[in-house]
């Protein structure tokens, strides 16, 4: 019986690690954050390490949603994708680059859910992953636990300031920025 338990524990270890490894890439901890019932989209995050000798690019993410896009801090990532040089690790994380799953249509991401997806790379090809839905804990750069915008996050402040500067001219948003959702 003990040998069976050890064998089952050993087989479960790769799943607990939540990592996909290919000849040239390590895709670590793909996850999404739970969303409110009214959410139209949900973010996904992961870390990609290029262990190969040649550069690669994450070109797209495919999943069973109306639309899935790669987003950067300044908007949608273009068709050139996200470059990953040999030996480099690229992190898609809250407040920066991320995957955006759009078209939730009243079916929110719930803690414990798994979202099957395919990462499409220029060189490595298609790689199947699962984004594990995790709870929102603490005040992240996108939203606080109560649903309001996180005014204290410097990345959020910088993004809002940059957007206002583009709309109103350089220096227009030099002081503190109040987000309309929090007013």
Buried (B, 14 or more C-beta within 10 A) or exposed (E): EEEEEEEEEEEEEEEEEBBBBEEBBBBBBBBBBBBEEEBEBBBBBBBBBBBBEEEBBBBBBEBEBEEBBBBEEEEEBEEEBBEBEEEEEBBBBBBBBBBBBEEBEEEBBEEEBEBEBBBBBBEBEEBEBBBBBBEBEEBBBBBBEEEEBBBEBEBBBEBBBEBBBEEEEEEEBEEEBEEEEEE
